[in-house]
Amino acid sequence: MSRTPFENAAQAIAWIDGLRYASEKNGLDNMRLLMKALGDPQEKLRCIHVAGTNGKGSTCALLERMLRACGLKTGLYTSPYLMRYSERMRVNGEPVGEDAFVALAERVREQAEALAEAGVRPTWFELGTAMAFLWFAEQKVDAAVIEVGLGGRLDATNIITPEVCLIGPIGLEHTKQLGDTLEQIAFEKAGIIKSGVPVVVQRQQGPSVQAVFHRIAEERGAPLFDLADHPPHEVRCDAFGASFRYGTHGARISLAGRHQVDNACLALAGFDLLRQTGWQLDEAAAMDGLSRTVWPARLEWINQRTLLDGAHNAHGARALAQYVREFLRGRRIVCVVGMMKDKDTGECAAVFAEIADAAVATQIDYPRALPCEQLALQLAGHGLPAEAVPDEAQAVARARELAGENGIVLICGSLYLAGDLRLLLKDDGGRI
């Protein structure tokens, strides 16, 4: 088949995004066929697989940084991206370069189009995941830390046989795809548990959710380590990170929020299991890597008056609220909020109303975005004075007016909004 080569990464990304609604999910069959056509590069990788509702990206970042500090060549696959698509696949912390990205996209497109002729149409997420596995194999990484995209059981990443599985806290999300109870969602997340592969499970919202993971791990003969039985201690949090002890480890993280201590414990438990299975990893180096981990747009201070957080569901909103109550008590808070239609906007709005004095709803440039006028009405419906400002930069400027000289502008509601505004704020020196 004759095709015009991609001239740059933007064209390759446009091709991937163009298949968002033109392809179809078919369990894991399409992904397996695509990877087979590419030579099954994922089989050459030693992977750590990470699932959960919130915090899985942070857990991946923490563990990857620990392994890199131990001298391993690492791959990190996460989604969604914050500012640029290439961030989704990194080797030793560096996003894939443009030339390599284009070359990967060309190889994947060739096989995807051949499959399409046979009636097999991989999804846009499967295409991106295939590129990441191909890149990591070509780069001969020593360890690939892989974040689940959605759910677990039928997620495109679930074609790997990992060294260790990590499962973070479960909350209600994507209920149309995953089920409308925590137990149903836990079942989908537990789909990454493999026969004989050790799994670490974070403490959950009640014993019935925890029981799902125990049952499936037992059925599959997977050794399970339950962090509910091994909590951190000597925890000391400040506005910019925390120190704590977990098991024999004394640790410090530079990620803000008490929930990040739990994410760090999940990463540490995974690190311990890797060592127990024979990985030669230096503890002191790993602890240094843990302390140096940076994960943008998760309670990130852009300047002294602007706080950025990607909280986009009820679970994340409550973690954000806990931070505000603990460290920003007495400060005037004005939220800049943008959200997607398919998120639990009502419950998030209720949480934001509890911690803010005013809000500016804005419009994310994305097909699934909730119109800012509707979002402003939802926020106002919970008693929070709110106005709609469609332009994101103007929304921040308006929020600063409302916050006054000593107030805080809190950007939240979506990682897409966080990515847009982080780029604008960084380019503008944090002013806008």
Secondary structure, DSSP 8 states (H G I E B T S, - for coil): -------SHHHHHHHHHHTTTTS---TTHHHHHHHHHTT-GGGG--EEEEE-SSSHHHHHHHHHHHHHHTT--EEEE-SS-SS-GGGGEEETTEE--HHHHHHHHHHHHHHHHHHHHTT----HHHHHHHHHHHHHHHTT-SEEEEE-SSSSTT-TTTT---SEEEE-------HHHH-SSHHHHHHHHGGG--TT--EEE---SSHHHHHHHHHHHHHTT--EEEGGGS--EEEEEETTEEEEEETTEEEEE-S-STHHHHHHHHHHHHHHHHHHTT----HHHHHHHHHH---TTSSEEEETTEEE----SHHHHHHHHHHHHHHSTTS-EEEEE--BTTS-HHHHHHHHHHH-SEEEE---SSTTB--HHHHHHHHHHTT--EEE--SHHHHHHHHHHHH-TT-EEEEES-HHHHHHHHHHHHHTTT--
